Amino acid sequence: MHTLTRTATTDMEVTSIRLERELKEKLKEISGNQGYQALIRDILWNYVQQKSGEYTPSVSRTDIRATISAIAQQDEQCALTGKLIQPGEPMLLGLTTSGVMIPLNLDSLG
């Protein structure tokens, strides 16, 4: 997951959000020592960055467990090289060690 500079909790605004009990428990399980609220903030920041075009995952080749051949359905950016993958172009989907699927150029692992 993308690591962000931490803001002191005293500089944050309090926001209430309702979550299903099962979702909250799953978040607690996967957050470990980080805490589920910090995990939720990371998830939300990643989403905002992806939607704004500012997201640049910090992954390396050693983070990739497996790849699947795919065809881009929209503009994608290779997570390793930053190179644009256009709709209709062949690409790879890389499964990372953290279980995230990332877009890859065909030549990014070579």
C-alpha positions as CSV (number, residue, x, y, z in Angstrom):
1,M,0.0,0.0,0.0
2,H,1.1,3.5,-0.7
3,T,2.9,5.1,2.3
4,L,2.0,8.7,3.1
5,T,3.6,11.2,5.3
6,R,1.8,11.0,8.6
7,T,-0.1,13.9,10.0
8,A,-0.4,14.2,13.8
9,T,-3.9,13.1,14.9
10,T,-4.2,16.4,16.7
11,D,-4.1,18.2,13.3
12,M,-6.9,16.0,11.8
13,E,-10.6,16.6,11.8
14,V,-12.9,14.2,13.5
15,T,-15.3,12.4,11.1
16,S,-17.9,9.8,11.9
17,I,-18.4,7.0,9.4
18,R,-20.7,4.0,9.8
19,L,-19.2,0.7,8.8
20,E,-20.7,-2.8,8.8
21,R,-19.4,-4.7,11.9
22,E,-17.9,-7.4,9.6
23,L,-16.1,-4.8,7.5
24,K,-14.7,-3.1,10.6
25,E,-13.5,-6.5,12.0
26,K,-11.8,-7.4,8.6
27,L,-10.1,-4.0,8.6
28,K,-8.8,-4.6,12.1
29,E,-7.5,-8.0,11.1
30,I,-5.5,-6.8,8.1
31,S,-4.3,-3.6,9.7
32,G,-2.1,-5.2,12.3
33,N,-0.1,-2.8,14.4
34,Q,-0.9,0.1,12.0
35,G,-4.5,0.3,13.3
36,Y,-7.6,0.2,11.2
37,Q,-8.2,3.9,11.2
38,A,-4.8,4.5,9.7
39,L,-5.5,1.8,7.2
40,I,-8.8,3.5,6.2
41,R,-6.9,6.8,5.7
42,D,-4.3,5.1,3.5
43,I,-7.1,3.5,1.5
44,L,-8.9,6.8,1.1
45,W,-5.7,8.7,0.1
46,N,-4.8,6.0,-2.5
47,Y,-8.3,6.3,-3.9
48,V,-8.1,10.1,-4.1
49,Q,-4.7,9.9,-5.7
50,Q,-5.8,7.3,-8.3
51,K,-8.8,9.4,-9.3
52,S,-6.8,12.6,-9.5
53,G,-4.0,11.1,-11.6
54,E,-1.5,11.7,-8.8
55,Y,-1.1,8.0,-7.8
56,T,2.3,6.4,-8.4
57,P,2.6,3.1,-6.6
58,S,6.0,2.3,-5.2
59,V,6.5,-1.3,-6.3
60,S,9.5,-3.1,-7.5
61,R,9.9,-6.3,-9.6
62,T,10.5,-8.3,-6.4
63,D,7.0,-7.3,-5.2
64,I,5.3,-9.1,-8.1
65,R,4.2,-12.7,-7.3
66,A,2.4,-13.5,-10.6
67,T,1.2,-11.9,-13.8
68,I,-1.9,-12.4,-16.0
69,S,-2.1,-11.4,-19.7
70,A,-4.8,-8.7,-20.3
71,I,-6.0,-6.0,-22.7
72,A,-6.2,-2.5,-21.5
73,Q,-9.8,-1.2,-21.5
74,Q,-8.8,2.4,-20.6
75,D,-5.6,4.4,-20.2
76,E,-3.4,2.7,-17.7
77,Q,0.1,3.6,-16.3
78,C,2.7,0.9,-15.8
79,A,3.3,0.6,-12.1
80,L,7.1,-0.1,-12.7
81,T,8.0,2.2,-15.6
82,G,5.3,4.8,-15.6
83,K,4.8,4.2,-19.3
84,L,1.3,4.8,-20.7
85,I,-0.7,1.7,-21.7
86,Q,-3.5,2.7,-24.1
87,P,-6.9,1.1,-24.5
88,G,-6.7,-2.0,-26.7
89,E,-3.0,-2.6,-26.0
90,P,-1.9,-5.9,-24.5
91,M,-0.6,-5.6,-21.0
92,L,0.0,-7.6,-17.8
93,L,-1.8,-7.5,-14.5
94,G,0.7,-8.1,-11.8
95,L,-0.3,-9.6,-8.5
96,T,1.8,-8.1,-5.7
97,T,3.0,-9.7,-2.5
98,S,0.4,-7.5,-0.7
99,G,-2.4,-8.9,-2.9
100,V,-2.9,-5.8,-5.1
101,M,-3.3,-6.1,-8.9
102,I,-1.2,-3.5,-10.8
103,P,-1.0,-2.6,-14.5
104,L,2.3,-3.5,-16.2
105,N,3.7,-3.1,-19.7
106,L,4.6,-6.3,-21.4
107,D,8.3,-5.4,-21.4
108,S,8.5,-4.0,-17.8
109,L,9.6,-7.3,-16.3
110,G,12.1,-8.2,-19.0
